[in-house]
Amino acid sequence: MNRKVWVAGVGMIPFSKPGASEAYTVMGARAVREALRDAGLQYDAVQQAYAGYVYGDSTAGQAVVYGVGLSGIPVFNVNNNCATGSSALFLARQAVESGAVECALAVGFEQMVPGALKSVYEDRPLPLQDFISAMTEMQGYDTAKPRAAQFFGGAGRDYMKEHGIGADIFARIAVKARQHAARNPYAVFRQAVTLDEVLAAPMIFDPLTRLQCCPPTCGAAAAILCSDEFARRHGLAPIVSIAAQAMTTDTPPTFGAGDMRKVVGFDMTRTAADRVYEAAGISPDDVDVVELHDCFTANELITYEGLRLTPEGTAEKFILEGDNTYGGKVVTNPSGGLLSKGHPLGATGLAQCTELVWQLRGQADLRQVEGARLALQHNLGLGGACVVTLYQAA
């Protein structure tokens, strides 16, 4: 890190089910205005904007920020599957840290449709074809079932096979997610569920039942980043800085190790996390609160170990002893996570950022993690990209 980068302001809107949201242009502009209001800045203070979305036409980012102002600044559109929001954040941080700009905006938004994720273009090579081929060789591929559930369900199966855990361990993560989301007015699913209800829900891809899969969601979130000099010049007193950040993509073992956990990004997660810990000079034990990419319960479980929150092979104990929630070792997904808060693809990374900034400011209301000083964010996209960010309270 060359220069200190502050998160001057964050904003998000309550997430909603497909068909129940405003247009993406309205949602995105609302989130930007919230972030500007939170920072105490006008839009003309922003020098660059990075807009993240997955399902939308080109220059949708401009359509969003034009709803806030027409200042003529560069607007970059970012698409990195489910890691899109944090990829926009990464670029905004990089621009401020390098000195290219003093103040940058990252905004993510998504207006989704019901049903499982699927490709839009069928007349050209699929970006995920190598991943599909690897999965097919390891466990087969059923075109009648949701593709993402087969990827992450397969990763869960490989973990079960190696460590001998039961399917109920994954289901407990869904129960925890709903308990946390019940305290979050921005979450889509806030009703508590029991372990029996999770296990009895329709099976999507063994061991994942419907209540263990994140829903398609609409929403938006944004963050304003600035330099230390900018903050002083504008009379700002931000509390939260980005202490370290790393982004990774896939390496040969993703496709050659014969392990579905690697196909869905375990190595990307481990490498990015290790780089962040080293850059910040901390250990995983120093982290107080985490927002991680729980698109499926299986991914939350393997990510505990990928982020080194617990040693490999100990995720079952970590869950059963409540070390992943309030009163335990580290609170994971206090927002309810993707499973319960929702997963508007382009917005997710910036929604995680917003939650963690609120946590470090002590503004998370009923879901506040007491005394939180260090917060870790993990955002993953197949295809692939992984961004891990460490936030620190002043």
NORHU-V306014 format. One line per field, one symbol per residue. burial: I if it has 9 or more other C-alpha atoms within 8 Angstrom, else O. Layout:
burial: ???
This chain:
burial: OOIIIIIIIIIIIIIIIIOOIOOIIIIIIIIIIIIIIIIOOOOOOIIIIIIIIIOOOOOIIOIIIOIIOOOOOOIOIIIIIIIIIIIIIIIIIOIIIIOOIIIIIIIIIIIIOOOOOOOOOOOOOOOOOOIIOIIIOIOOOOOOIIIOIIIIIIIIIIIIOOOOIOOOIIIIIIIIIIIIIIIIOOIIIIOOOOIOOIIOIOIIIOIIIIIIIIIIIIIIIIIIIIIIOIIIOOOIOIIIIIIIIIIIOIOOOIIOOOIIIIIIIIIIIIIIIIIIIOOOOOOIOOIIIIIIIIIIIIIIIIIIIIIIIIOOOIIIOIIOOIIIIIOIIIIIIIIIIIIIIIIIIIIIIIIIIIIIIIIIIIOIOOIIIOOIIIIIIIIIIIIIIIIIIIIIIO
